[in-house]
Amino acid sequence: MSIIGWIVLGLIAGFIASKIVNKTGEGFFLDVVLGIIGAIVGGIIFSLFGASGVTGFNLYSMVIATIGAIIVLVIYHAIFGRRVT
């Protein structure tokens, strides 16, 4: 998969995951970064259980990337939490 494919997959997965986790989103760039990291984490977790990881730009990969992004976002919120300015 190309770098543009990873960015688009990460953006969509990060956006969906951020809407599921905290309903507001984290911002464009953080959604992309957390989504790409989530795709990698989801691929690793699914491959550990014997399933295939991210296989390209398809619905299966989107589900894996979104599940991974949700895991990454939950960890992100546990570490950084809500900051009051």
DRENTORKOL-3810 file (N, C-alpha, C; in nm, 4 decimals):
REM DRENTORKOL-3810
@n.u->0.0854; n.v->-0.1172; n.w->0.0000; ca.u->0.0000; ca.v->0.0000; ca.w->0.0000; c.u->0.0900; c.v->0.1235; c.w->0.0000
@n.u->0.0514; n.v->0.2247; n.w->-0.0734; ca.u->0.1327; ca.v->0.3452; ca.w->-0.0837; c.u->0.1175; c.v->0.4318; c.w->0.0413
@n.u->0.2054; n.v->0.5287; n.w->0.0532; ca.u->0.1999; ca.v->0.6197; ca.w->0.1678; c.u->0.0712; c.v->0.7000; c.w->0.1673
@n.u->0.0224; n.v->0.7364; n.w->0.0502; ca.u->-0.1041; ca.v->0.8102; ca.w->0.0424; c.u->-0.2194; c.v->0.7206; c.w->0.0870
@n.u->-0.2128; n.v->0.5930; n.w->0.0522; ca.u->-0.3145; ca.v->0.4986; ca.w->0.0984; c.u->-0.3156; c.v->0.4848; c.w->0.2494
@n.u->-0.1945; n.v->0.4781; n.w->0.3093; ca.u->-0.1855; ca.v->0.4708; ca.w->0.4557; c.u->-0.2417; c.v->0.5969; c.w->0.5212
@n.u->-0.2137; n.v->0.7135; n.w->0.4609; ca.u->-0.2635; ca.v->0.8390; ca.w->0.5172; c.u->-0.4148; c.v->0.8451; c.w->0.5094
@n.u->-0.4710; n.v->0.8060; n.w->0.3956; ca.u->-0.6170; ca.v->0.8088; ca.w->0.3802; c.u->-0.6821; c.v->0.7072; c.w->0.4730
@n.u->-0.6268; n.v->0.5860; n.w->0.4790; ca.u->-0.6801; ca.v->0.4838; ca.w->0.5691; c.u->-0.6687; c.v->0.5299; c.w->0.7140
@n.u->-0.5547; n.v->0.5897; n.w->0.7496; ca.u->-0.5353; ca.v->0.6400; ca.w->0.8854; c.u->-0.6288; c.v->0.7539; c.w->0.9195
@n.u->-0.6529; n.v->0.8423; n.w->0.8236; ca.u->-0.7450; ca.v->0.9535; ca.w->0.8468; c.u->-0.8858; c.v->0.9030; c.w->0.8737
@n.u->-0.9321; n.v->0.8131; n.w->0.7901; ca.u->-1.0686; ca.v->0.7615; ca.w->0.8068; c.u->-1.0805; c.v->0.6816; c.w->0.9361
@n.u->-0.9848; n.v->0.5921; n.w->0.9605; ca.u->-0.9889; ca.v->0.5106; ca.w->1.0821; c.u->-0.9750; c.v->0.5967; c.w->1.2071
@n.u->-0.8846; n.v->0.6940; n.w->1.2045; ca.u->-0.8670; ca.v->0.7833; ca.w->1.3196; c.u->-0.9899; c.v->0.8677; c.w->1.3458
@n.u->-1.0556; n.v->0.9150; n.w->1.2387; ca.u->-1.1773; ca.v->0.9952; ca.w->1.2545; c.u->-1.2893; c.v->0.9112; c.w->1.3146
@n.u->-1.3102; n.v->0.7913; n.w->1.2609; ca.u->-1.4154; ca.v->0.7032; ca.w->1.3135; c.u->-1.3871; c.v->0.6674; c.w->1.4585
@n.u->-1.2631; n.v->0.6312; n.w->1.4887; ca.u->-1.2274; ca.v->0.5925; ca.w->1.6257; c.u->-1.2426; c.v->0.7086; c.w->1.7222
@n.u->-1.2041; n.v->0.8292; n.w->1.6807; ca.u->-1.2162; ca.v->0.9435; ca.w->1.7712; c.u->-1.3619; c.v->0.9789; c.w->1.7956
@n.u->-1.4487; n.v->0.9568; n.w->1.6984; ca.u->-1.5915; ca.v->0.9796; ca.w->1.7204; c.u->-1.6505; c.v->0.8742; c.w->1.8138
@n.u->-1.5994; n.v->0.7519; n.w->1.8071; ca.u->-1.6471; ca.v->0.6462; ca.w->1.8963; c.u->-1.5969; c.v->0.6685; c.w->2.0380
@n.u->-1.4704; n.v->0.7065; n.w->2.0536; ca.u->-1.4096; ca.v->0.7169; ca.w->2.1865; c.u->-1.4547; c.v->0.8426; c.w->2.2597
@n.u->-1.4470; n.v->0.9598; n.w->2.1950; ca.u->-1.4777; ca.v->1.0815; ca.w->2.2710; c.u->-1.5739; c.v->1.1768; c.w->2.2018
@n.u->-1.6341; n.v->1.1383; n.w->2.0913; ca.u->-1.7402; ca.v->1.2117; ca.w->2.0215; c.u->-1.6994; c.v->1.3453; c.w->1.9610
@n.u->-1.5758; n.v->1.3935; n.w->1.9820; ca.u->-1.5402; ca.v->1.5252; ca.w->1.9291; c.u->-1.4272; c.v->1.5213; c.w->1.8282
@n.u->-1.3441; n.v->1.4208; n.w->1.8287; ca.u->-1.2285; ca.v->1.4174; ca.w->1.7410; c.u->-1.1108; c.v->1.4850; c.w->1.8078
@n.u->-0.9939; n.v->1.4567; n.w->1.7558; ca.u->-0.8716; ca.v->1.5100; ca.w->1.8145; c.u->-0.8091; c.v->1.6191; c.w->1.7289
@n.u->-0.8631; n.v->1.6437; n.w->1.6133; ca.u->-0.8024; ca.v->1.7357; ca.w->1.5192; c.u->-0.7482; c.v->1.6569; c.w->1.4010
@n.u->-0.7338; n.v->1.7216; n.w->1.2878; ca.u->-0.6986; ca.v->1.6531; ca.w->1.1632; c.u->-0.5680; c.v->1.5754; c.w->1.1745
@n.u->-0.4603; n.v->1.6412; n.w->1.2134; ca.u->-0.3297; ca.v->1.5769; ca.w->1.2132; c.u->-0.3187; c.v->1.4676; c.w->1.3182
@n.u->-0.3737; n.v->1.4906; n.w->1.4363; ca.u->-0.3677; ca.v->1.3883; ca.w->1.5402; c.u->-0.4550; c.v->1.2691; c.w->1.5034
@n.u->-0.5693; n.v->1.2924; n.w->1.4378; ca.u->-0.6518; ca.v->1.1816; ca.w->1.3896; c.u->-0.5758; c.v->1.0968; c.w->1.2880
@n.u->-0.5032; n.v->1.1617; n.w->1.1972; ca.u->-0.4267; ca.v->1.0878; ca.w->1.0966; c.u->-0.3163; c.v->1.0061; c.w->1.1635
@n.u->-0.2409; n.v->1.0684; n.w->1.2521; ca.u->-0.1297; ca.v->0.9992; ca.w->1.3175; c.u->-0.1802; c.v->0.8833; c.w->1.4019
@n.u->-0.2828; n.v->0.9070; n.w->1.4838; ca.u->-0.3361; ca.v->0.8003; ca.w->1.5680; c.u->-0.4016; c.v->0.6917; c.w->1.4838
@n.u->-0.4614; n.v->0.7292; n.w->1.3713; ca.u->-0.5209; ca.v->0.6295; ca.w->1.2819; c.u->-0.4155; c.v->0.5415; c.w->1.2164
@n.u->-0.3049; n.v->0.5998; n.w->1.1721; ca.u->-0.1974; ca.v->0.5201; ca.w->1.1116; c.u->-0.1347; c.v->0.4284; c.w->1.2160
@n.u->-0.1096; n.v->0.4825; n.w->1.3340; ca.u->-0.0564; ca.v->0.3996; ca.w->1.4427; c.u->-0.1573; c.v->0.2904; c.w->1.4785
@n.u->-0.2854; n.v->0.3268; n.w->1.4790; ca.u->-0.3900; ca.v->0.2280; ca.w->1.5066; c.u->-0.3963; c.v->0.1183; c.w->1.4022
@n.u->-0.3742; n.v->0.1534; n.w->1.2756; ca.u->-0.3715; ca.v->0.0513; ca.w->1.1704; c.u->-0.2571; c.v->-0.0466; c.w->1.1927
@n.u->-0.1436; n.v->0.0062; n.w->1.2334; ca.u->-0.0287; ca.v->-0.0806; ca.w->1.2609; c.u->-0.0566; c.v->-0.1687; c.w->1.3824
@n.u->-0.1084; n.v->-0.1075; n.w->1.4896; ca.u->-0.1405; ca.v->-0.1830; ca.w->1.6114; c.u->-0.2472; c.v->-0.2878; c.w->1.5828
@n.u->-0.3521; n.v->-0.2494; n.w->1.5097; ca.u->-0.4576; ca.v->-0.3450; ca.w->1.4756; c.u->-0.4046; c.v->-0.4599; c.w->1.3924
@n.u->-0.3174; n.v->-0.4299; n.w->1.2961; ca.u->-0.2577; ca.v->-0.5353; ca.w->1.2148; c.u->-0.1744; c.v->-0.6314; c.w->1.2969
@n.u->-0.0983; n.v->-0.5770; n.w->1.3909; ca.u->-0.0152; ca.v->-0.6621; ca.w->1.4775; c.u->-0.1027; c.v->-0.7499; c.w->1.5665
@n.u->-0.2052; n.v->-0.6895; n.w->1.6270; ca.u->-0.2931; ca.v->-0.7655; ca.w->1.7171; c.u->-0.3657; c.v->-0.8759; c.w->1.6414
@n.u->-0.4197; n.v->-0.8434; n.w->1.5230; ca.u->-0.4920; ca.v->-0.9445; ca.w->1.4470; c.u->-0.3986; c.v->-1.0545; c.w->1.3982
@n.u->-0.2756; n.v->-1.0206; n.w->1.3611; ca.u->-0.1824; ca.v->-1.1239; ca.w->1.3158; c.u->-0.1387; c.v->-1.2130; c.w->1.4323
@n.u->-0.1350; n.v->-1.1588; n.w->1.5542; ca.u->-0.1023; ca.v->-1.2420; ca.w->1.6709; c.u->-0.2092; c.v->-1.3471; c.w->1.6970
@n.u->-0.3342; n.v->-1.3151; n.w->1.6607; ca.u->-0.4441; ca.v->-1.4096; ca.w->1.6783; c.u->-0.4659; c.v->-1.4977; c.w->1.5561
@n.u->-0.3774; n.v->-1.4892; n.w->1.4565; ca.u->-0.3856; ca.v->-1.5772; ca.w->1.3417; c.u->-0.4614; c.v->-1.5222; c.w->1.2227
@n.u->-0.5198; n.v->-1.4049; n.w->1.2333; ca.u->-0.5907; ca.v->-1.3443; ca.w->1.1210; c.u->-0.4918; c.v->-1.2601; c.w->1.0404
@n.u->-0.5309; n.v->-1.2244; n.w->0.9201; ca.u->-0.4421; ca.v->-1.1389; ca.w->0.8415; c.u->-0.4575; c.v->-0.9944; c.w->0.8883
@n.u->-0.3511; n.v->-0.9183; n.w->0.8744; ca.u->-0.3516; ca.v->-0.7782; ca.w->0.9169; c.u->-0.4130; c.v->-0.6896; c.w->0.8098
@n.u->-0.3648; n.v->-0.5678; n.w->0.8005; ca.u->-0.4126; ca.v->-0.4742; ca.w->0.7001; c.u->-0.3660; c.v->-0.5244; c.w->0.5642
@n.u->-0.4629; n.v->-0.5473; n.w->0.4735; ca.u->-0.4319; ca.v->-0.6091; ca.w->0.3448; c.u->-0.4376; c.v->-0.5118; c.w->0.2287
@n.u->-0.4779; n.v->-0.3905; n.w->0.2512; ca.u->-0.4911; ca.v->-0.2919; ca.w->0.1448; c.u->-0.6004; c.v->-0.1942; c.w->0.1814
@n.u->-0.6481; n.v->-0.1233; n.w->0.0824; ca.u->-0.7539; ca.v->-0.0256; ca.w->0.1090; c.u->-0.8886; c.v->-0.0917; c.w->0.0811
@n.u->-0.9400; n.v->-0.1626; n.w->0.1834; ca.u->-1.0690; ca.v->-0.2307; ca.w->0.1719; c.u->-1.1409; c.v->-0.2256; c.w->0.3062
@n.u->-1.2618; n.v->-0.2787; n.w->0.3103; ca.u->-1.3435; ca.v->-0.2708; ca.w->0.4312; c.u->-1.2812; c.v->-0.3487; c.w->0.5467
@n.u->-1.2243; n.v->-0.4647; n.w->0.5182; ca.u->-1.1602; ca.v->-0.5451; ca.w->0.6228; c.u->-1.0461; c.v->-0.4682; c.w->0.6889
@n.u->-0.9630; n.v->-0.4062; n.w->0.6080; ca.u->-0.8517; ca.v->-0.3277; ca.w->0.6616; c.u->-0.9016; c.v->-0.2066; c.w->0.7392
@n.u->-1.0116; n.v->-0.1471; n.w->0.6941; ca.u->-1.0689; ca.v->-0.0322; ca.w->0.7647; c.u->-1.1170; c.v->-0.0729; c.w->0.9032
@n.u->-1.1793; n.v->-0.1894; n.w->0.9138; ca.u->-1.2261; ca.v->-0.2380; ca.w->1.0443; c.u->-1.1072; c.v->-0.2648; c.w->1.1361
@n.u->-1.0036; n.v->-0.3285; n.w->1.0841; ca.u->-0.8835; ca.v->-0.3558; ca.w->1.1647; c.u->-0.8183; c.v->-0.2258; c.w->1.2096
@n.u->-0.8048; n.v->-0.1305; n.w->1.1167; ca.u->-0.7420; ca.v->-0.0020; ca.w->1.1498; c.u->-0.8255; c.v->0.0748; c.w->1.2516
@n.u->-0.9572; n.v->0.0690; n.w->1.2399; ca.u->-1.0440; ca.v->0.1394; ca.w->1.3348; c.u->-1.0353; c.v->0.0769; c.w->1.4736
@n.u->-1.0340; n.v->-0.0554; n.w->1.4809; ca.u->-1.0196; ca.v->-0.1222; ca.w->1.6112; c.u->-0.8845; c.v->-0.0870; c.w->1.6740
@n.u->-0.7795; n.v->-0.0891; n.w->1.5938; ca.u->-0.6481; ca.v->-0.0504; ca.w->1.6444; c.u->-0.6438; c.v->0.0950; c.w->1.6878
@n.u->-0.7095; n.v->0.1838; n.w->1.6113; ca.u->-0.7127; ca.v->0.3261; ca.w->1.6471; c.u->-0.7914; c.v->0.3488; c.w->1.7758
@n.u->-0.8967; n.v->0.2714; n.w->1.7972; ca.u->-0.9718; ca.v->0.2826; ca.w->1.9229; c.u->-0.8822; c.v->0.2444; c.w->2.0400
@n.u->-0.8064; n.v->0.1366; n.w->2.0244; ca.u->-0.7139; ca.v->0.0945; ca.w->2.1300; c.u->-0.6098; c.v->0.2030; c.w->2.1568
@n.u->-0.5534; n.v->0.2590; n.w->2.0495; ca.u->-0.4533; ca.v->0.3646; ca.w->2.0642; c.u->-0.5142; c.v->0.4882; c.w->2.1300
@n.u->-0.6360; n.v->0.5255; n.w->2.0922; ca.u->-0.7012; ca.v->0.6429; ca.w->2.1514; c.u->-0.7326; c.v->0.6231; c.w->2.2989
@n.u->-0.7750; n.v->0.5034; n.w->2.3368; ca.u->-0.8028; ca.v->0.4767; ca.w->2.4784; c.u->-0.6738; c.v->0.4894; c.w->2.5593
@n.u->-0.5642; n.v->0.4355; n.w->2.5053; ca.u->-0.4352; ca.v->0.4491; ca.w->2.5742; c.u->-0.3918; c.v->0.5954; c.w->2.5776
@n.u->-0.4105; n.v->0.6670; n.w->2.4664; ca.u->-0.3755; ca.v->0.8094; ca.w->2.4593; c.u->-0.4516; c.v->0.8900; c.w->2.5647
@n.u->-0.5822; n.v->0.8650; n.w->2.5784; ca.u->-0.6623; ca.v->0.9376; ca.w->2.6779; c.u->-0.6276; c.v->0.8961; c.w->2.8200
@n.u->-0.5875; n.v->0.7714; n.w->2.8387; ca.u->-0.5474; ca.v->0.7277; ca.w->2.9729; c.u->-0.4178; c.v->0.7963; c.w->3.0158
@n.u->-0.3283; n.v->0.8202; n.w->2.9198; ca.u->-0.2004; ca.v->0.8832; ca.w->2.9530; c.u->-0.2145; c.v->1.0345; c.w->2.9641
@n.u->-0.2741; n.v->1.0964; n.w->2.8631; ca.u->-0.2790; ca.v->1.2424; ca.w->2.8577; c.u->-0.4072; c.v->1.3020; c.w->2.9133
@n.u->-0.5193; n.v->1.2295; n.w->2.9050; ca.u->-0.6449; ca.v->1.2755; ca.w->2.9610; c.u->-0.6904; c.v->1.4085; c.w->2.9035
@n.u->-0.7863; n.v->1.4683; n.w->2.9671; ca.u->-0.8373; ca.v->1.5984; ca.w->2.9268; c.u->-0.7618; c.v->1.7068; c.w->3.0003
@n.u->-0.7023; n.v->1.7960; n.w->2.9251; ca.u->-0.6295; ca.v->1.9083; ca.w->2.9861; c.u->-0.7196; c.v->2.0307; c.w->2.9901
@n.u->-0.7254; n.v->2.0944; n.w->3.1037; ca.u->-0.8047; ca.v->2.2154; ca.w->3.1193; c.u->-0.7105; c.v->2.3340; c.w->3.1087
@n.u->-0.7410; n.v->2.4245; n.w->3.0156; ca.u->-0.6531; ca.v->2.5410; ca.w->2.9987; c.u->-0.7112; c.v->2.6630; c.w->3.0631
END
